[in-house]
Amino acid sequence: MHTLFWLSFAYLGYTFVAFPLAVLLAAAWARSQQASGFGYGPPSVTVVFTFVPPGEPGGTSVEGIRERVRDIAVNGYEPRLLQAIGVSDGPMEGRAELERELVTATGLEVLLLEQRDRAGKTAAQNLAAKRASGEVLVFTDADTRFAFRAIEAISRPLGDPDVGCACGRLIYAGRSPESLYWSYETALKESEAALHSLMGANGALYAVRRRDYAELPPWALSDLVEPLYQLIDRRRTCWVPEAVAYEQTRRQTGDVFGRKRRITLRALGSLPLVLPIFNLKARPVATWLFVSHKLMRWFSWLPLAAIYFSSFALATDAFYARAAIVQLLFYMYSAGVYIAAPGATLPAYVVEVGAAQLVATLQWLFGRREVVWEPTGLSLGGRAAAR
């Protein structure tokens, strides 16, 4: 039990402290990897967003679709080089009429497609890629909003043949444990990219060349697998901090749990697709980054549980008894989020994430796959509040 306690403690210390510090220090010594742009001027671009049809639970409203296309149209990219494709994950009434309205209102080439059955975000992206005309595919969500010229910024690095995917910077509107954690994650991503290559993108804003796009199974987590597939051809995923996207954080209790469970489940389900890419002999740095940044984090619920139960098993020792009491109080106080207890949001966030990872792991072991998602919703006005 002593060994289990301290090994679990070391696991968490390495995953959330030692590894990030090692990447930060290594990146400080690494040569900056600058990406060259397209030599012939800006490329043609297709911006792809997916949504649950209006009227469905968690669906995007018609006005929300209009806002998303307007946001793309006013981003400062040359209209003749820009195409917007929205894919409805399910049947959508009035789709053709709305498409014509958006073409007239924005002057862009706009396509609104639909999947007759709920097949999920990845299947929707596969459908859009087949209809896209742009040299560059920019992937985003219906509830995401772009900073001005984000499309230009995210597209430019793909003119470099050594770059296979470009990842933008996501900023959450409002203050919450999720936005605090994302600041930590953003610093890690920046250092990871400077050192070697990102181990995934964020679904709010990333881009690949259309010719390099890999069609994925519906259950795959596309913003994880698509960038990692670029490593097969020795292309890296770069970090583009000037390409900014905004989203709203989830404020209601249970929202974090649902999102983290879905993401973890889809990530674990994607392991058969990405694990063959990694081996210490062929890609030592990428393997170290992936195992430390992704794989160990997905299973971080395991050492948390081990520390909790082993400290109670060793409670005859004063040190472990105190450790057990501190953990018990921490987990009990997390329930205070239901009565708005001051400071309870942070422990509640830790508990929700750990519980989500645990449930996702069990579902994965029992063969469950998940393809659907729920939008968060951020109005155009919310974008200004996020700055």
C-alpha positions in Angstrom: 0.0 0.0 0.0 2.9 2.4 0.7 4.3 1.6 -2.7 0.9 2.1 -4.4 0.4 5.5 -2.6 3.7 6.9 -3.6 3.7 5.5 -7.2 0.3 7.1 -7.7 1.5 10.3 -6.3 4.6 10.2 -8.6 2.3 9.5 -11.6 0.2 12.6 -11.0 3.3 14.7 -10.2 4.9 13.7 -13.4 1.8 14.1 -15.6 0.7 17.6 -14.3 4.0 19.1 -13.0 7.2 17.5 -14.1 6.3 16.8 -17.7 4.9 20.3 -18.4 8.1 21.8 -16.8 10.3 19.5 -18.9 8.5 20.6 -22.1 8.7 24.2 -21.2 12.4 24.0 -20.5 13.1 22.0 -23.6 11.1 24.4 -25.8 13.1 27.3 -24.4 16.2 25.7 -25.9 14.7 24.6 -29.1 15.0 26.5 -32.3 11.8 28.4 -33.2 10.0 26.6 -36.0 8.7 29.2 -38.4 6.4 28.2 -41.2 6.6 29.7 -44.6 3.4 30.8 -46.4 2.0 30.2 -49.8 4.3 31.6 -52.4 1.5 32.6 -54.8 -0.7 34.5 -52.4 -3.6 33.5 -50.2 -5.0 30.0 -50.9 -8.7 29.2 -51.5 -10.3 28.2 -48.2 -13.3 26.2 -47.1 -14.5 26.8 -43.6 -16.4 23.7 -42.3 -18.7 23.8 -39.3 -21.2 21.2 -38.1 -24.3 21.6 -36.0 -27.3 19.8 -34.6 -30.4 20.8 -36.6 -32.8 23.4 -35.2 -35.6 21.9 -33.2 -33.5 19.0 -31.9 -32.4 18.8 -28.3 -29.2 20.9 -28.1 -29.8 22.1 -31.6 -28.4 25.3 -33.2 -31.1 27.8 -34.0 -31.5 29.2 -37.5 -30.3 32.6 -36.2 -27.2 30.8 -34.8 -26.4 29.4 -38.3 -26.8 32.9 -39.7 -24.4 34.3 -37.1 -21.8 31.6 -37.8 -21.8 32.3 -41.5 -21.8 36.0 -41.0 -18.9 35.7 -38.7 -17.0 33.8 -41.4 -17.9 36.3 -44.1 -16.7 39.4 -42.1 -13.4 37.8 -41.1 -11.4 39.8 -43.7 -10.6 37.0 -46.1 -11.1 37.6 -49.8 -14.7 36.5 -50.7 -13.8 34.9 -54.0 -11.4 32.6 -52.3 -13.7 31.7 -49.4 -16.4 29.0 -49.2 -18.5 28.1 -46.1 -20.0 24.7 -45.6 -22.3 23.9 -42.7 -23.4 20.3 -42.1 -26.5 19.5 -40.2 -26.2 16.3 -38.2 -29.7 15.2 -39.1 -32.6 16.3 -41.3 -33.1 20.1 -41.4 -36.3 21.8 -42.6 -35.8 24.9 -44.8 -32.2 24.1 -45.5 -32.2 25.1 -49.2 -34.0 28.4 -48.5 -31.6 29.3 -45.8 -28.7 28.5 -48.0 -29.9 30.8 -50.8 -30.6 33.5 -48.2 -27.0 33.3 -46.8 -25.4 33.3 -50.3 -27.3 36.5 -51.1 -26.7 38.2 -47.7 -22.9 37.4 -47.5 -21.8 37.1 -51.1 -19.9 33.9 -50.2 -20.3 30.5 -51.7 -22.3 28.8 -49.0 -23.4 25.2 -48.8 -25.7 23.8 -46.2 -25.5 20.0 -46.2 -27.3 17.4 -44.1 -26.8 13.9 -42.9 -30.1 12.1 -42.9 -29.2 10.2 -39.7 -27.3 11.4 -36.7 -23.8 10.2 -37.6 -21.8 12.7 -35.6 -19.2 15.5 -36.2 -16.5 13.4 -37.8 -18.9 11.9 -40.4 -20.2 15.5 -41.1 -16.6 16.6 -41.7 -16.0 13.7 -44.1 -19.1 14.8 -46.0 -18.0 18.4 -46.2 -14.5 17.5 -47.3 -16.0 15.8 -50.4 -17.9 18.9 -51.4 -15.2 21.4 -50.5 -13.5 23.5 -53.2 -10.8 25.1 -51.1 -7.2 24.1 -51.0 -7.3 24.5 -47.3 -10.0 23.1 -45.0 -10.6 25.1 -41.8 -12.6 23.2 -39.2 -14.6 24.9 -36.5 -17.9 24.6 -34.6 -21.3 26.3 -35.0 -20.9 28.0 -31.6 -17.3 29.2 -32.2 -16.5 32.8 -33.2 -13.3 34.0 -34.9 -11.1 36.9 -34.1 -10.6 39.2 -37.2 -8.3 37.6 -39.8 -8.2 34.2 -38.0 -8.9 32.4 -41.3 -5.9 34.1 -43.0 -3.7 33.3 -40.0 -4.6 29.6 -39.7 -4.3 29.1 -43.4 -0.9 30.7 -44.0 1.4 28.0 -42.4 0.0 25.3 -44.6 2.1 26.8 -47.5 5.0 25.1 -45.8 5.4 21.5 -47.0 6.8 20.5 -43.5 3.5 21.6 -41.9 0.5 19.2 -42.2 -1.9 20.8 -39.7 -2.3 24.2 -38.1 -4.0 24.7 -34.7 -5.4 28.0 -33.6 -5.7 29.4 -30.1 -9.0 28.9 -28.2 -10.1 31.5 -25.6 -13.0 30.8 -23.4 -15.4 33.6 -22.5 -15.9 34.1 -18.8 -13.9 32.9 -15.8 -14.2 29.3 -14.7 -11.9 26.3 -13.7 -12.2 25.2 -17.3 -10.8 28.5 -18.6 -8.0 28.4 -16.0 -7.1 24.8 -17.0 -7.2 25.9 -20.7 -4.6 28.6 -20.0 -2.3 25.9 -18.6 -3.0 23.7 -21.6 -2.4 26.6 -24.0 1.1 27.2 -22.5 1.8 23.5 -22.9 0.6 23.4 -26.5 2.8 26.4 -27.4 5.9 24.7 -25.9 5.1 21.3 -27.4 4.9 22.9 -30.9 8.2 24.7 -30.5 9.8 21.5 -29.4 8.4 19.2 -32.0 4.7 19.0 -33.0 1.3 19.3 -31.3 -0.2 16.0 -30.2 -3.7 17.1 -31.5 -5.5 20.2 -32.2 -8.6 21.9 -30.8 -11.9 21.5 -32.6 -12.7 25.2 -32.4 -10.1 26.1 -35.0 -7.7 23.9 -37.0 -6.8 23.5 -40.6 -5.3 21.0 -43.0 -4.7 20.9 -46.8 -7.6 19.3 -48.6 -5.4 16.9 -50.4 -4.0 15.7 -47.0 -7.3 15.3 -45.3 -7.9 11.7 -44.0 -11.4 10.4 -44.0 -12.0 8.9 -40.5 -14.5 6.5 -38.9 -17.5 8.3 -37.3 -16.4 7.4 -33.8 -12.9 8.8 -34.2 -12.0 12.1 -32.4 -11.1 14.0 -35.5 -9.2 16.9 -33.9 -6.9 14.3 -32.2 -6.5 11.8 -35.1 -6.3 14.2 -38.1 -3.2 16.1 -36.8 -1.5 12.9 -35.6 -1.9 11.3 -39.0 0.4 14.0 -40.5 3.3 12.5 -38.6 3.1 9.5 -40.9 4.4 11.7 -43.7 6.8 13.6 -41.4 4.7 16.7 -41.3 4.2 18.5 -38.0 1.2 20.3 -36.5 2.1 23.9 -35.7 0.7 26.3 -33.2 -0.8 29.6 -34.6 -1.4 31.9 -31.6 -2.6 34.8 -33.8 -5.5 32.6 -35.1 -7.9 33.1 -32.3 -11.3 31.4 -31.7 -13.8 32.2 -28.9 -16.2 29.9 -27.1 -18.3 30.1 -24.0 -17.4 28.0 -21.0 -19.9 25.7 -19.5 -21.2 27.0 -16.2 -23.8 24.5 -15.1 -22.9 21.6 -12.9 -22.7 18.4 -14.9 -21.8 20.2 -18.2 -18.1 19.5 -17.7 -18.8 15.9 -16.8 -20.8 15.3 -20.1 -18.2 17.0 -22.3 -15.1 15.4 -20.7 -16.8 11.9 -20.8 -17.6 12.2 -24.5 -14.1 13.5 -25.4 -12.3 10.9 -23.3 -14.5 8.1 -24.7 -13.9 9.2 -28.3 -10.2 9.7 -27.6 -9.8 6.2 -26.1 -11.8 4.7 -29.0 -9.4 6.4 -31.4 -6.4 4.7 -29.9 -6.3 1.8 -32.5 -5.9 4.5 -35.2 -3.1 6.4 -33.6 -1.0 4.0 -31.5 0.7 2.4 -34.6 2.1 5.8 -35.4 4.2 5.9 -32.2 7.3 4.0 -31.3 10.4 5.0 -29.5 12.8 4.0 -32.3 11.1 5.8 -35.2 9.5 8.8 -33.4 11.0 9.1 -29.9 10.0 12.7 -29.1 6.4 12.3 -30.5 6.0 9.1 -28.5 7.1 10.7 -25.3 4.9 13.7 -25.9 1.8 11.6 -26.7 2.2 9.2 -23.8 2.9 12.0 -21.3 0.5 14.6 -22.5 -2.5 12.5 -23.7 -2.4 8.9 -22.6 -1.4 9.3 -19.0 -3.8 12.2 -18.5 -6.8 10.2 -19.8 -6.1 7.6 -17.1 -5.3 10.1 -14.3 -8.5 9.0 -12.4 -6.7 5.8 -11.6 -3.9 7.2 -9.4 -6.4 9.6 -7.8 -8.5 6.6 -6.7 -5.4 4.7 -5.7 -4.2 7.5 -3.4 -7.6 7.9 -1.9 -8.1 4.2 -1.0 -4.5 3.5 0.0 -4.4 6.5 2.4 -7.4 5.1 4.2 -5.9 1.6 4.2 -2.8 3.1 5.9 -4.7 5.4 8.2 -3.1 3.9 11.3 -0.1 6.0 10.4 -0.7 9.7 11.3 0.6 11.0 7.9 -1.7 8.8 5.8 -4.6 9.5 8.2 -4.2 13.3 7.6 -3.9 12.6 3.8 -7.2 10.6 3.9 -9.0 13.4 5.9 -7.8 16.1 3.5 -9.0 14.2 0.5 -12.3 13.3 2.1 -12.9 17.0 2.9 -11.9 18.0 -0.6 -14.4 15.6 -2.2 -17.1 16.5 0.2 -16.7 20.2 -0.3 -17.0 19.7 -4.1 -20.7 19.1 -3.4 -21.0 22.7 -2.2 -21.2 23.8 -5.8 -24.9 22.8 -5.7 -25.5 25.5 -3.0 -23.0 28.0 -4.4 -20.5 27.5 -1.6 -17.5 29.9 -2.1 -14.5 28.2 -3.7 -16.4 24.9 -4.5 -16.2 25.3 -8.2 -12.5 24.1 -8.4 -12.9 20.9 -6.4 -16.2 20.2 -8.2 -14.3 20.6 -11.5 -11.6 18.1 -10.4 -14.3 15.6 -9.3 -16.3 16.0 -12.5 -13.2 15.5 -14.7 -12.1 12.5 -12.7 -15.5 10.9 -12.7 -15.9 11.6 -16.4 -12.6 9.8 -17.2 -13.6 6.9 -15.0 -17.0 6.4 -16.7 -15.5 6.9 -20.2 -12.9 4.3 -19.5 -15.5 1.7 -18.3 -17.7 2.5 -21.3 -14.7 2.1 -23.6 -13.7 -1.3 -22.0 -17.3 -2.5 -22.6 -17.1 -1.5 -26.3 -19.2 1.6 -26.3 -18.6 4.2 -29.1 -20.0 7.7 -29.2 -20.4 10.0 -32.2 -22.7 12.8 -31.2 -22.0 16.1 -29.4 -23.7 19.1 -28.0 -22.9 22.7 -28.8 -22.1 25.4 -26.2 -23.5 28.5 -27.8 -21.7 31.9 -27.9 -23.4 34.9 -29.5 -21.5 37.4 -31.5 -21.9 39.8 -28.6 -20.2 37.2 -26.4 -17.1 37.4 -28.5 -16.4 41.0 -27.4 -16.9 40.0 -23.8 -14.3 37.3 -24.1 -11.5 39.7 -25.1 
